Amino acid sequence: MLFLKDKRKIIASRSLKEMEEILEDYPFIRVHHSHVVNINEVEKYIKGEGGYLIMSDGSSVNVSRSKKDLLLKKLSLR
């Protein structure tokens, strides 16, 4: 499921791995085994074991422990 900025949802028939590959030249990052996010739409990172993100639309997205360091590095570069 793709969640767009204008609140629309699109059902995609591709795997998350395929979507990650399609989006690799854009500011997207995989933050969990079930989530790829646009780094430009991240409003806030909330610390925790893995933590979670607050997105620009107010939604929250869990961050896995294994993806946390890469995410924090990317957030510091923007």
PyMOL Python script that loads the backbone (N, CA, C, O; Angstrom):
from pymol import cmd

cmd.read_pdbstr("""\
ATOM      1  N   MET A   1       0.857  -1.169   0.000  1.00  0.00           N
ATOM      2  CA  MET A   1       0.000   0.000   0.000  1.00  0.00           C
ATOM      3  C   MET A   1       0.906   1.237   0.000  1.00  0.00           C
ATOM      4  O   MET A   1       1.829   1.338   0.808  1.00  0.00           O
ATOM      5  N   LEU A   2       0.639   2.153  -0.894  1.00  0.00           N
ATOM      6  CA  LEU A   2       1.371   3.417  -0.947  1.00  0.00           C
ATOM      7  C   LEU A   2       0.474   4.507  -0.381  1.00  0.00           C
ATOM      8  O   LEU A   2      -0.680   4.646  -0.785  1.00  0.00           O
ATOM      9  N   PHE A   3       1.011   5.278   0.557  1.00  0.00           N
ATOM     10  CA  PHE A   3       0.269   6.385   1.144  1.00  0.00           C
ATOM     11  C   PHE A   3       0.846   7.674   0.597  1.00  0.00           C
ATOM     12  O   PHE A   3       2.010   7.990   0.839  1.00  0.00           O
ATOM     13  N   LEU A   4       0.036   8.420  -0.142  1.00  0.00           N
ATOM     14  CA  LEU A   4       0.501   9.643  -0.782  1.00  0.00           C
ATOM     15  C   LEU A   4       0.253  10.853   0.103  1.00  0.00           C
ATOM     16  O   LEU A   4      -0.568  10.819   1.019  1.00  0.00           O
ATOM     17  N   LYS A   5       0.972  11.910  -0.190  1.00  0.00           N
ATOM     18  CA  LYS A   5       0.890  13.132   0.610  1.00  0.00           C
ATOM     19  C   LYS A   5      -0.524  13.720   0.634  1.00  0.00           C
ATOM     20  O   LYS A   5      -0.928  14.317   1.631  1.00  0.00           O
ATOM     21  N   ASP A   6      -1.264  13.557  -0.444  1.00  0.00           N
ATOM     22  CA  ASP A   6      -2.617  14.109  -0.520  1.00  0.00           C
ATOM     23  C   ASP A   6      -3.665  13.159   0.082  1.00  0.00           C
ATOM     24  O   ASP A   6      -4.859  13.296  -0.185  1.00  0.00           O
ATOM     25  N   LYS A   7      -3.206  12.196   0.895  1.00  0.00           N
ATOM     26  CA  LYS A   7      -4.053  11.250   1.630  1.00  0.00           C
ATOM     27  C   LYS A   7      -4.596  10.102   0.778  1.00  0.00           C
ATOM     28  O   LYS A   7      -5.312   9.243   1.293  1.00  0.00           O
ATOM     29  N   ARG A   8      -4.265  10.072  -0.524  1.00  0.00           N
ATOM     30  CA  ARG A   8      -4.700   8.955  -1.358  1.00  0.00           C
ATOM     31  C   ARG A   8      -3.877   7.718  -1.018  1.00  0.00           C
ATOM     32  O   ARG A   8      -2.737   7.816  -0.563  1.00  0.00           O
ATOM     33  N   LYS A   9      -4.474   6.560  -1.246  1.00  0.00           N
ATOM     34  CA  LYS A   9      -3.795   5.291  -1.050  1.00  0.00           C
ATOM     35  C   LYS A   9      -3.828   4.527  -2.367  1.00  0.00           C
ATOM     36  O   LYS A   9      -4.849   4.489  -3.053  1.00  0.00           O
ATOM     37  N   ILE A  10      -2.704   3.926  -2.706  1.00  0.00           N
ATOM     38  CA  ILE A  10      -2.614   3.146  -3.942  1.00  0.00           C
ATOM     39  C   ILE A  10      -2.163   1.737  -3.564  1.00  0.00           C
ATOM     40  O   ILE A  10      -1.213   1.558  -2.803  1.00  0.00           O
ATOM     41  N   ILE A  11      -2.850   0.759  -4.101  1.00  0.00           N
ATOM     42  CA  ILE A  11      -2.460  -0.621  -3.882  1.00  0.00           C
ATOM     43  C   ILE A  11      -1.485  -1.003  -4.996  1.00  0.00           C
ATOM     44  O   ILE A  11      -1.804  -0.896  -6.180  1.00  0.00           O
ATOM     45  N   ALA A  12      -0.297  -1.447  -4.600  1.00  0.00           N
ATOM     46  CA  ALA A  12       0.731  -1.836  -5.565  1.00  0.00           C
ATOM     47  C   ALA A  12       0.905  -3.346  -5.532  1.00  0.00           C
ATOM     48  O   ALA A  12       0.790  -3.975  -4.480  1.00  0.00           O
ATOM     49  N   SER A  13       1.181  -3.917  -6.692  1.00  0.00           N
ATOM     50  CA  SER A  13       1.359  -5.363  -6.768  1.00  0.00           C
ATOM     51  C   SER A  13       2.837  -5.760  -6.767  1.00  0.00           C
ATOM     52  O   SER A  13       3.178  -6.893  -7.110  1.00  0.00           O
ATOM     53  N   ARG A  14       3.695  -4.848  -6.391  1.00  0.00           N
ATOM     54  CA  ARG A  14       5.130  -5.122  -6.312  1.00  0.00           C
ATOM     55  C   ARG A  14       5.525  -5.363  -4.862  1.00  0.00           C
ATOM     56  O   ARG A  14       4.852  -4.909  -3.937  1.00  0.00           O
ATOM     57  N   SER A  15       6.607  -6.072  -4.683  1.00  0.00           N
ATOM     58  CA  SER A  15       7.104  -6.299  -3.324  1.00  0.00           C
ATOM     59  C   SER A  15       7.753  -5.022  -2.806  1.00  0.00           C
ATOM     60  O   SER A  15       8.103  -4.131  -3.581  1.00  0.00           O
ATOM     61  N   LEU A  16       7.905  -4.946  -1.517  1.00  0.00           N
ATOM     62  CA  LEU A  16       8.545  -3.777  -0.929  1.00  0.00           C
ATOM     63  C   LEU A  16       9.994  -3.669  -1.397  1.00  0.00           C
ATOM     64  O   LEU A  16      10.501  -2.563  -1.585  1.00  0.00           O
ATOM     65  N   LYS A  17      10.652  -4.781  -1.582  1.00  0.00           N
ATOM     66  CA  LYS A  17      12.023  -4.799  -2.100  1.00  0.00           C
ATOM     67  C   LYS A  17      12.075  -4.183  -3.493  1.00  0.00           C
ATOM     68  O   LYS A  17      12.977  -3.398  -3.787  1.00  0.00           O
ATOM     69  N   GLU A  18      11.119  -4.529  -4.356  1.00  0.00           N
ATOM     70  CA  GLU A  18      11.061  -3.949  -5.700  1.00  0.00           C
ATOM     71  C   GLU A  18      10.811  -2.446  -5.635  1.00  0.00           C
ATOM     72  O   GLU A  18      11.436  -1.677  -6.365  1.00  0.00           O
ATOM     73  N   MET A  19       9.904  -2.031  -4.766  1.00  0.00           N
ATOM     74  CA  MET A  19       9.612  -0.600  -4.616  1.00  0.00           C
ATOM     75  C   MET A  19      10.847   0.138  -4.122  1.00  0.00           C
ATOM     76  O   MET A  19      11.143   1.240  -4.583  1.00  0.00           O
ATOM     77  N   GLU A  20      11.561  -0.465  -3.190  1.00  0.00           N
ATOM     78  CA  GLU A  20      12.792   0.134  -2.672  1.00  0.00           C
ATOM     79  C   GLU A  20      13.808   0.337  -3.808  1.00  0.00           C
ATOM     80  O   GLU A  20      14.464   1.377  -3.868  1.00  0.00           O
ATOM     81  N   GLU A  21      13.938  -0.632  -4.692  1.00  0.00           N
ATOM     82  CA  GLU A  21      14.852  -0.531  -5.828  1.00  0.00           C
ATOM     83  C   GLU A  21      14.403   0.547  -6.813  1.00  0.00           C
ATOM     84  O   GLU A  21      15.235   1.289  -7.335  1.00  0.00           O
ATOM     85  N   ILE A  22      13.117   0.642  -7.069  1.00  0.00           N
ATOM     86  CA  ILE A  22      12.581   1.667  -7.974  1.00  0.00           C
ATOM     87  C   ILE A  22      12.858   3.067  -7.429  1.00  0.00           C
ATOM     88  O   ILE A  22      13.141   3.997  -8.185  1.00  0.00           O
ATOM     89  N   LEU A  23      12.771   3.198  -6.116  1.00  0.00           N
ATOM     90  CA  LEU A  23      12.895   4.511  -5.477  1.00  0.00           C
ATOM     91  C   LEU A  23      14.312   4.854  -5.028  1.00  0.00           C
ATOM     92  O   LEU A  23      14.508   5.882  -4.381  1.00  0.00           O
ATOM     93  N   GLU A  24      15.308   4.026  -5.350  1.00  0.00           N
ATOM     94  CA  GLU A  24      16.652   4.225  -4.821  1.00  0.00           C
ATOM     95  C   GLU A  24      17.302   5.546  -5.242  1.00  0.00           C
ATOM     96  O   GLU A  24      18.193   6.029  -4.544  1.00  0.00           O
ATOM     97  N   ASP A  25      16.884   6.140  -6.355  1.00  0.00           N
ATOM     98  CA  ASP A  25      17.456   7.419  -6.796  1.00  0.00           C
ATOM     99  C   ASP A  25      16.712   8.619  -6.219  1.00  0.00           C
ATOM    100  O   ASP A  25      17.008   9.763  -6.561  1.00  0.00           O
ATOM    101  N   TYR A  26      15.765   8.357  -5.362  1.00  0.00           N
ATOM    102  CA  TYR A  26      14.951   9.404  -4.747  1.00  0.00           C
ATOM    103  C   TYR A  26      15.168   9.372  -3.232  1.00  0.00           C
ATOM    104  O   TYR A  26      15.775   8.433  -2.717  1.00  0.00           O
ATOM    105  N   PRO A  27      14.682  10.379  -2.522  1.00  0.00           N
ATOM    106  CA  PRO A  27      14.966  10.450  -1.067  1.00  0.00           C
ATOM    107  C   PRO A  27      14.097   9.508  -0.217  1.00  0.00           C
ATOM    108  O   PRO A  27      13.422   9.946   0.714  1.00  0.00           O
ATOM    109  N   PHE A  28      14.125   8.228  -0.547  1.00  0.00           N
ATOM    110  CA  PHE A  28      13.371   7.234   0.206  1.00  0.00           C
ATOM    111  C   PHE A  28      14.331   6.314   0.935  1.00  0.00           C
ATOM    112  O   PHE A  28      15.435   6.052   0.457  1.00  0.00           O
ATOM    113  N   ILE A  29      13.912   5.825   2.085  1.00  0.00           N
ATOM    114  CA  ILE A  29      14.730   4.933   2.880  1.00  0.00           C
ATOM    115  C   ILE A  29      13.843   3.886   3.537  1.00  0.00           C
ATOM    116  O   ILE A  29      12.736   4.176   3.990  1.00  0.00           O
ATOM    117  N   ARG A  30      14.353   2.675   3.577  1.00  0.00           N
ATOM    118  CA  ARG A  30      13.638   1.597   4.268  1.00  0.00           C
ATOM    119  C   ARG A  30      13.960   1.700   5.750  1.00  0.00           C
ATOM    120  O   ARG A  30      15.125   1.648   6.145  1.00  0.00           O
ATOM    121  N   VAL A  31      12.921   1.846   6.571  1.00  0.00           N
ATOM    122  CA  VAL A  31      13.115   2.027   8.009  1.00  0.00           C
ATOM    123  C   VAL A  31      12.626   0.842   8.825  1.00  0.00           C
ATOM    124  O   VAL A  31      12.813   0.790  10.040  1.00  0.00           O
ATOM    125  N   HIS A  32      11.997  -0.109   8.145  1.00  0.00           N
ATOM    126  CA  HIS A  32      11.414  -1.264   8.830  1.00  0.00           C
ATOM    127  C   HIS A  32      11.166  -2.321   7.760  1.00  0.00           C
ATOM    128  O   HIS A  32      11.123  -1.998   6.573  1.00  0.00           O
ATOM    129  N   HIS A  33      11.004  -3.568   8.162  1.00  0.00           N
ATOM    130  CA  HIS A  33      10.757  -4.603   7.152  1.00  0.00           C
ATOM    131  C   HIS A  33       9.458  -4.370   6.383  1.00  0.00           C
ATOM    132  O   HIS A  33       9.244  -4.969   5.329  1.00  0.00           O
ATOM    133  N   SER A  34       8.599  -3.510   6.902  1.00  0.00           N
ATOM    134  CA  SER A  34       7.336  -3.250   6.211  1.00  0.00           C
ATOM    135  C   SER A  34       7.110  -1.780   5.851  1.00  0.00           C
ATOM    136  O   SER A  34       5.993  -1.396   5.504  1.00  0.00           O
ATOM    137  N   HIS A  35       8.173  -0.944   5.932  1.00  0.00           N
ATOM    138  CA  HIS A  35       7.989   0.479   5.640  1.00  0.00           C
ATOM    139  C   HIS A  35       9.175   1.086   4.888  1.00  0.00           C
ATOM    140  O   HIS A  35      10.331   0.907   5.273  1.00  0.00           O
ATOM    141  N   VAL A  36       8.865   1.800   3.817  1.00  0.00           N
ATOM    142  CA  VAL A  36       9.816   2.661   3.113  1.00  0.00           C
ATOM    143  C   VAL A  36       9.204   4.051   3.177  1.00  0.00           C
ATOM    144  O   VAL A  36       8.026   4.223   2.860  1.00  0.00           O
ATOM    145  N   VAL A  37       9.989   5.050   3.585  1.00  0.00           N
ATOM    146  CA  VAL A  37       9.442   6.402   3.730  1.00  0.00           C
ATOM    147  C   VAL A  37      10.251   7.415   2.925  1.00  0.00           C
ATOM    148  O   VAL A  37      11.425   7.204   2.621  1.00  0.00           O
ATOM    149  N   ASN A  38       9.595   8.509   2.593  1.00  0.00           N
ATOM    150  CA  ASN A  38      10.258   9.653   1.971  1.00  0.00           C
ATOM    151  C   ASN A  38      10.914  10.441   3.097  1.00  0.00           C
ATOM    152  O   ASN A  38      10.222  10.973   3.965  1.00  0.00           O
ATOM    153  N   ILE A  39      12.216  10.520   3.091  1.00  0.00           N
ATOM    154  CA  ILE A  39      12.966  11.173   4.160  1.00  0.00           C
ATOM    155  C   ILE A  39      12.589  12.661   4.281  1.00  0.00           C
ATOM    156  O   ILE A  39      12.695  13.242   5.360  1.00  0.00           O
ATOM    157  N   ASN A  40      12.152  13.266   3.179  1.00  0.00           N
ATOM    158  CA  ASN A  40      11.759  14.684   3.200  1.00  0.00           C
ATOM    159  C   ASN A  40      10.426  14.916   3.906  1.00  0.00           C
ATOM    160  O   ASN A  40      10.091  16.054   4.233  1.00  0.00           O
ATOM    161  N   GLU A  41       9.670  13.858   4.141  1.00  0.00           N
ATOM    162  CA  GLU A  41       8.369  13.980   4.797  1.00  0.00           C
ATOM    163  C   GLU A  41       8.434  13.628   6.285  1.00  0.00           C
ATOM    164  O   GLU A  41       7.407  13.612   6.964  1.00  0.00           O
ATOM    165  N   VAL A  42       9.626  13.350   6.790  1.00  0.00           N
ATOM    166  CA  VAL A  42       9.798  13.039   8.212  1.00  0.00           C
ATOM    167  C   VAL A  42       9.809  14.345   9.000  1.00  0.00           C
ATOM    168  O   VAL A  42      10.631  15.224   8.743  1.00  0.00           O
ATOM    169  N   GLU A  43       8.904  14.466   9.948  1.00  0.00           N
ATOM    170  CA  GLU A  43       8.837  15.652  10.798  1.00  0.00           C
ATOM    171  C   GLU A  43       9.694  15.485  12.048  1.00  0.00           C
ATOM    172  O   GLU A  43      10.355  16.424  12.491  1.00  0.00           O
ATOM    173  N   LYS A  44       9.673  14.267  12.614  1.00  0.00           N
ATOM    174  CA  LYS A  44      10.354  14.068  13.893  1.00  0.00           C
ATOM    175  C   LYS A  44      10.686  12.596  14.079  1.00  0.00           C
ATOM    176  O   LYS A  44       9.937  11.713  13.660  1.00  0.00           O
ATOM    177  N   TYR A  45      11.830  12.351  14.720  1.00  0.00           N
ATOM    178  CA  TYR A  45      12.200  10.996  15.119  1.00  0.00           C
ATOM    179  C   TYR A  45      12.038  10.912  16.629  1.00  0.00           C
ATOM    180  O   TYR A  45      12.563  11.753  17.358  1.00  0.00           O
ATOM    181  N   ILE A  46      11.324   9.914  17.096  1.00  0.00           N
ATOM    182  CA  ILE A  46      11.123   9.698  18.526  1.00  0.00           C
ATOM    183  C   ILE A  46      12.013   8.531  18.945  1.00  0.00           C
ATOM    184  O   ILE A  46      11.891   7.422  18.425  1.00  0.00           O
ATOM    185  N   LYS A  47      12.900   8.797  19.884  1.00  0.00           N
ATOM    186  CA  LYS A  47      13.856   7.780  20.332  1.00  0.00           C
ATOM    187  C   LYS A  47      13.157   6.615  21.004  1.00  0.00           C
ATOM    188  O   LYS A  47      12.083   6.752  21.590  1.00  0.00           O
ATOM    189  N   GLY A  48      13.798   5.472  20.899  1.00  0.00           N
ATOM    190  CA  GLY A  48      13.325   4.246  21.526  1.00  0.00           C
ATOM    191  C   GLY A  48      14.257   3.134  21.120  1.00  0.00           C
ATOM    192  O   GLY A  48      15.316   3.394  20.548  1.00  0.00           O
ATOM    193  N   GLU A  49      13.887   1.895  21.403  1.00  0.00           N
ATOM    194  CA  GLU A  49      14.741   0.776  21.011  1.00  0.00           C
ATOM    195  C   GLU A  49      15.051   0.869  19.523  1.00  0.00           C
ATOM    196  O   GLU A  49      16.212   0.812  19.119  1.00  0.00           O
ATOM    197  N   GLY A  50      14.029   1.010  18.726  1.00  0.00           N
ATOM    198  CA  GLY A  50      14.180   1.321  17.309  1.00  0.00           C
ATOM    199  C   GLY A  50      13.676   2.734  17.085  1.00  0.00           C
ATOM    200  O   GLY A  50      14.180   3.480  16.245  1.00  0.00           O
ATOM    201  N   GLY A  51      12.670   3.071  17.865  1.00  0.00           N
ATOM    202  CA  GLY A  51      12.047   4.379  17.767  1.00  0.00           C
ATOM    203  C   GLY A  51      10.952   4.384  16.722  1.00  0.00           C
ATOM    204  O   GLY A  51      10.574   3.344  16.182  1.00  0.00           O
ATOM    205  N   TYR A  52      10.455   5.572  16.451  1.00  0.00           N
ATOM    206  CA  TYR A  52       9.457   5.714  15.395  1.00  0.00           C
ATOM    207  C   TYR A  52       9.510   7.122  14.830  1.00  0.00           C
ATOM    208  O   TYR A  52      10.073   8.033  15.438  1.00  0.00           O
ATOM    209  N   LEU A  53       8.923   7.281  13.673  1.00  0.00           N
ATOM    210  CA  LEU A  53       8.897   8.561  12.972  1.00  0.00           C
ATOM    211  C   LEU A  53       7.510   9.162  13.028  1.00  0.00           C
ATOM    212  O   LEU A  53       6.509   8.446  13.000  1.00  0.00           O
ATOM    213  N   ILE A  54       7.458  10.477  13.105  1.00  0.00           N
ATOM    214  CA  ILE A  54       6.220  11.216  12.893  1.00  0.00           C
ATOM    215  C   ILE A  54       6.359  11.831  11.508  1.00  0.00           C
ATOM    216  O   ILE A  54       7.300  12.578  11.238  1.00  0.00           O
ATOM    217  N   MET A  55       5.415  11.510  10.641  1.00  0.00           N
ATOM    218  CA  MET A  55       5.462  11.981   9.266  1.00  0.00           C
ATOM    219  C   MET A  55       4.700  13.301   9.124  1.00  0.00           C
ATOM    220  O   MET A  55       3.972  13.704  10.032  1.00  0.00           O
ATOM    221  N   SER A  56       4.869  13.961   7.995  1.00  0.00           N
ATOM    222  CA  SER A  56       4.247  15.272   7.773  1.00  0.00           C
ATOM    223  C   SER A  56       2.725  15.222   7.804  1.00  0.00           C
ATOM    224  O   SER A  56       2.083  16.241   8.057  1.00  0.00           O
ATOM    225  N   ASP A  57       2.139  14.057   7.552  1.00  0.00           N
ATOM    226  CA  ASP A  57       0.680  13.933   7.595  1.00  0.00           C
ATOM    227  C   ASP A  57       0.174  13.549   8.989  1.00  0.00           C
ATOM    228  O   ASP A  57      -1.024  13.341   9.180  1.00  0.00           O
ATOM    229  N   GLY A  58       1.097  13.456   9.970  1.00  0.00           N
ATOM    230  CA  GLY A  58       0.711  13.120  11.339  1.00  0.00           C
ATOM    231  C   GLY A  58       0.770  11.638  11.660  1.00  0.00           C
ATOM    232  O   GLY A  58       0.613  11.250  12.818  1.00  0.00           O
ATOM    233  N   SER A  59       0.992  10.815  10.664  1.00  0.00           N
ATOM    234  CA  SER A  59       1.060   9.369  10.913  1.00  0.00           C
ATOM    235  C   SER A  59       2.389   9.007  11.566  1.00  0.00           C
ATOM    236  O   SER A  59       3.360   9.760  11.495  1.00  0.00           O
ATOM    237  N   SER A  60       2.411   7.843  12.201  1.00  0.00           N
ATOM    238  CA  SER A  60       3.660   7.373  12.801  1.00  0.00           C
ATOM    239  C   SER A  60       4.086   6.082  12.119  1.00  0.00           C
ATOM    240  O   SER A  60       3.254   5.279  11.698  1.00  0.00           O
ATOM    241  N   VAL A  61       5.402   5.900  12.018  1.00  0.00           N
ATOM    242  CA  VAL A  61       5.982   4.740  11.348  1.00  0.00           C
ATOM    243  C   VAL A  61       7.075   4.179  12.254  1.00  0.00           C
ATOM    244  O   VAL A  61       7.989   4.899  12.657  1.00  0.00           O
ATOM    245  N   ASN A  62       6.972   2.894  12.568  1.00  0.00           N
ATOM    246  CA  ASN A  62       7.988   2.250  13.398  1.00  0.00           C
ATOM    247  C   ASN A  62       9.312   2.151  12.653  1.00  0.00           C
ATOM    248  O   ASN A  62       9.348   1.995  11.433  1.00  0.00           O
ATOM    249  N   VAL A  63      10.402   2.246  13.415  1.00  0.00           N
ATOM    250  CA  VAL A  63      11.749   2.082  12.885  1.00  0.00           C
ATOM    251  C   VAL A  63      12.344   0.841  13.533  1.00  0.00           C
ATOM    252  O   VAL A  63      12.286   0.691  14.753  1.00  0.00           O
ATOM    253  N   SER A  64      12.912  -0.044  12.733  1.00  0.00           N
ATOM    254  CA  SER A  64      13.525  -1.244  13.305  1.00  0.00           C
ATOM    255  C   SER A  64      14.898  -0.903  13.879  1.00  0.00           C
ATOM    256  O   SER A  64      15.552   0.042  13.436  1.00  0.00           O
ATOM    257  N   ARG A  65      15.320  -1.677  14.860  1.00  0.00           N
ATOM    258  CA  ARG A  65      16.633  -1.457  15.478  1.00  0.00           C
ATOM    259  C   ARG A  65      17.747  -1.535  14.442  1.00  0.00           C
ATOM    260  O   ARG A  65      18.715  -0.776  14.501  1.00  0.00           O
ATOM    261  N   SER A  66      17.607  -2.453  13.498  1.00  0.00           N
ATOM    262  CA  SER A  66      18.664  -2.639  12.498  1.00  0.00           C
ATOM    263  C   SER A  66      18.743  -1.493  11.490  1.00  0.00           C
ATOM    264  O   SER A  66      19.778  -1.324  10.845  1.00  0.00           O
ATOM    265  N   LYS A  67      17.693  -0.712  11.340  1.00  0.00           N
ATOM    266  CA  LYS A  67      17.672   0.394  10.371  1.00  0.00           C
ATOM    267  C   LYS A  67      17.900   1.755  11.037  1.00  0.00           C
ATOM    268  O   LYS A  67      18.057   2.763  10.348  1.00  0.00           O
ATOM    269  N   LYS A  68      17.919   1.786  12.347  1.00  0.00           N
ATOM    270  CA  LYS A  68      17.980   3.038  13.099  1.00  0.00           C
ATOM    271  C   LYS A  68      19.224   3.873  12.781  1.00  0.00           C
ATOM    272  O   LYS A  68      19.105   5.072  12.530  1.00  0.00           O
ATOM    273  N   ASP A  69      20.413   3.264  12.785  1.00  0.00           N
ATOM    274  CA  ASP A  69      21.647   4.021  12.552  1.00  0.00           C
ATOM    275  C   ASP A  69      21.683   4.662  11.172  1.00  0.00           C
ATOM    276  O   ASP A  69      22.062   5.825  11.038  1.00  0.00           O
ATOM    277  N   LEU A  70      21.290   3.911  10.143  1.00  0.00           N
ATOM    278  CA  LEU A  70      21.262   4.464   8.787  1.00  0.00           C
ATOM    279  C   LEU A  70      20.260   5.610   8.700  1.00  0.00           C
ATOM    280  O   LEU A  70      20.542   6.636   8.080  1.00  0.00           O
ATOM    281  N   LEU A  71      19.098   5.442   9.314  1.00  0.00           N
ATOM    282  CA  LEU A  71      18.087   6.496   9.315  1.00  0.00           C
ATOM    283  C   LEU A  71      18.624   7.764   9.963  1.00  0.00           C
ATOM    284  O   LEU A  71      18.493   8.848   9.395  1.00  0.00           O
ATOM    285  N   LEU A  72      19.222   7.646  11.135  1.00  0.00           N
ATOM    286  CA  LEU A  72      19.745   8.825  11.840  1.00  0.00           C
ATOM    287  C   LEU A  72      20.825   9.529  11.026  1.00  0.00           C
ATOM    288  O   LEU A  72      20.916  10.756  11.042  1.00  0.00           O
ATOM    289  N   LYS A  73      21.640   8.755  10.318  1.00  0.00           N
ATOM    290  CA  LYS A  73      22.668   9.344   9.442  1.00  0.00           C
ATOM    291  C   LYS A  73      22.018  10.131   8.321  1.00  0.00           C
ATOM    292  O   LYS A  73      22.419  11.260   8.035  1.00  0.00           O
ATOM    293  N   LYS A  74      21.002   9.534   7.676  1.00  0.00           N
ATOM    294  CA  LYS A  74      20.305  10.223   6.573  1.00  0.00           C
ATOM    295  C   LYS A  74      19.585  11.487   7.066  1.00  0.00           C
ATOM    296  O   LYS A  74      19.590  12.511   6.384  1.00  0.00           O
ATOM    297  N   LEU A  75      18.973  11.411   8.240  1.00  0.00           N
ATOM    298  CA  LEU A  75      18.281  12.581   8.773  1.00  0.00           C
ATOM    299  C   LEU A  75      19.252  13.719   9.068  1.00  0.00           C
ATOM    300  O   LEU A  75      18.904  14.888   8.902  1.00  0.00           O
ATOM    301  N   SER A  76      20.454  13.393   9.499  1.00  0.00           N
ATOM    302  CA  SER A  76      21.426  14.435   9.812  1.00  0.00           C
ATOM    303  C   SER A  76      21.974  15.107   8.561  1.00  0.00           C
ATOM    304  O   SER A  76      22.500  16.217   8.641  1.00  0.00           O
ATOM    305  N   LEU A  77      21.858  14.448   7.393  1.00  0.00           N
ATOM    306  CA  LEU A  77      22.366  14.992   6.134  1.00  0.00           C
ATOM    307  C   LEU A  77      21.399  15.903   5.417  1.00  0.00           C
ATOM    308  O   LEU A  77      21.790  16.607   4.486  1.00  0.00           O
ATOM    309  N   ARG A  78      20.146  15.904   5.829  1.00  0.00           N
ATOM    310  CA  ARG A  78      19.188  16.730   5.089  1.00  0.00           C
ATOM    311  C   ARG A  78      19.097  18.126   5.591  1.00  0.00           C
ATOM    312  O   ARG A  78      18.329  18.925   5.057  1.00  0.00           O
TER     313      ARG A  78
END
""", "prot")
cmd.dss("prot")
cmd.show_as("cartoon", "prot")
cmd.util.cbc("prot")
cmd.orient("prot")
